[in-house]
Amino acid sequence: MGVRGFLYSIALLLFIIPIVFFISNYFAIASANDYEATIGIRGSEFASFVNSISSDLPRALLISGRNSVASAVSSVTGTGAPLDDAALRLEELALNGTLYGHAAMNASLSRWAQRVQEIGRARGFETRMVFESLNARQLDSFSLEFSATVSINISDRVSSMNVFRTRHETALLPINGFEDPLYALETNGIMHRVISEANETVYGVAGVDRAIAQKYYLPAGDGASFLDRLEGATQVSEKYANLSQQPIGLETFVDVQELLDNGLEIKQDRTVVDHLYFNETAPPGYAVNGSQYPLFRIDAEHAALYGVNGSLAG
């Protein structure tokens, strides 16, 4: 090769080297940018999945709580057997979907957690959720409270992202619209009554008559709470009352004519305030002058409470 050819080769090499360097650097930068973009997209997906679990947990808690109450009431009214521990059984139902260890419902928190883990796995996220605690209590006369503490651990198989959280959530469940299990228990499943909170002040003869006609439920200091009624109790229990700072008892007026119409025996001249009427030691009651319900009887204490003490007969 002559000098001219040698010089030409060197010139060509000097021309090519910057081009090769530029191309290599371009692809390196592009690759880095693509990686960063991929990580950014993955991070957004990861954050969205984590946030969706946090936002869905209260809804899952409410749904499982509502279904647990419906299943418990159905069991009591269907079998005629009260629950041994209403709060414990609601917790079992809400968490595992079982009652006394037997499958009773599908929409449980465990099923929800399993479904979330399946969705996460399909997206490449390893998800582990553990319910550290779940509690049901009577918050007031017409509300139950379900509270849960859950630990959530999520990791990404693609990247090194990992999240560990502990969440505490509560869900308030109104009992309006649920059946009162005490009526089915006390009438051998013949009578059924749905809980309906009074939407007016019940006072005076006309107010009491409307309460009877509408089958209103009212707060009561010593009347059985909803949880107590699931256990077949007629009086509020300390174990539930001590868990709330508000009164949790309930009472309604028994329509004794309705009992007679359905072939049931009635207690003559006994107060028809339900938690007293269904008690073996129901106190005597007095007729109320001007009432549209001739068989209606009320004890002196409740007559004063509902403003009909001045209308008592006899």
C-alpha positions, 0 to 999 in steps of 0.5 A: 500500500502506498503512502497515499493509500495509507493516508486515505485509510487513516482519514477514513478511520478518523471519519468513521470513529466519531460516527460509530461513537455517536451511534453507540452513545445514541443507543446507550442514551436511548436505552437508558431513557427507555429504561427510565420510562419503563421504570416510571410507567411501572412505578405508576402502575405499582402506586395505582395498585397500592392505592386501589387496595387502600381505597377499596378496603373500607368498601370491602369491610362494609360489604362483608359486615353487611353480609355477615349480619344478613347471614346471621339473621337468616341463620337465627330466624331459619333454624330458631337457634340463637347465636352463642356469641353474636359479635364473635359470630359476625366477626367469623362470618365477615372474615372467613365467610363461615358460621361455626366453621361451616361455609355460610357466605361468599363475600368475606374479607378473606375472599376479597384479599384472595382476589386482590392477590390474584389481580396483583400476581397477574400484574407481576406484584406479589401481594400479601395481606394479613388481618391482624384483628377484626371486631364487631360492636354495637355502636348505638341503638341503630348502628353496628361498627366493624373495625379491622387492622390489616398488614399489607406487603406488596413487592414488584417482581420486575423492579425493586419496589416494595411497600409495607403498610398497616391500615386500620379501617372502620365501617358503620353499618345501620341496622335499619332494614334488617329483620329483628331476630327476637320476634322469630325466636319468640313466636316459633318463626311465625312472626317477622318484623323488620327494624324501622327507626322511628322518624318522629318523636313518639309521644302522646296517645296518637304518637304511640298509636302511630308507632304501633301501626308503623312498627317503629323501633325506639332507643331504650336504656335496658332493652335488648340491643340488636346483638343481644337479640341475635342471642335471644336475650330480652335485656341489654347485656353489659358485655355489649353496653360496656363497649359503647359510650352511647345507649345501645338498647332497642324497644318496640310495641308488640301488636298483640292483636296481630299475634292472635290473628296468627294463632299465637297465645298472648299474655293478658294485661301485660305491657307490650313493650317488647323486651318486657313482654317477651320476658318471663316476668313481664310487668302488668300493663294498663289500657290507654284511653283513646287508643285505637288498639284496645288490647294495647297495654303499657307499664307505668314507667313507659307510660310516663316516658311516652306521655300517656300516663294521664290516659291510663285506664283503671 
